[in-house]
C-alpha cells in the first residue's frame, strides 16, 4: 500500500521548491497522511520513515533536517490526540 501512495505522489505532484506557504502546507498534509498510513499497523519502522523522508526531500524540496522535523511533528500528533 505504501508503494502505491508513493507512486501516486510521484506521478501526480510536480516537484516544488518548498519556498512558499502553499508548498509547505502541501508537504505538511502529505506527511500527515503518509505517517498515519505507515502507523496503521502499529509499527512505524525505519524503512517507512526513510521512504517518507525521501518523498519530502525529492518531491517537496525540503532539507533532510526540515523533513525529519516534519515527520517528528506528524508522529507526535496521534500521540497528543489520545
URRANOR-V633321 format. One record per pair of residues at least 12 apart in sequence whose ideal C-beta (glycine too) atoms are under 7 Angstrom apart, sorted by sequence separation. I is the first residue (numbers start at 1). GAP is how many residues later the second one is. If there is no record, write none. Layout:
I,GAP  I,GAP
This chain:
38,14  53,14  56,14  53,15  35,17  34,18  53,18  52,19  9,21  31,21  34,21  49,22  31,25  5,29  27,29  44,31  5,32  27,33  2,35  27,35  1,36  2,36  35,36  23,37  31,39  35,39  39,39  31,40  35,40  18,42  28,42  32,42  18,43  27,43  31,43  15,44  16,44  17,44  18,44  6,45  16,45  2,46  9,46  13,46  15,46  2,49  6,49  10,49  9,50
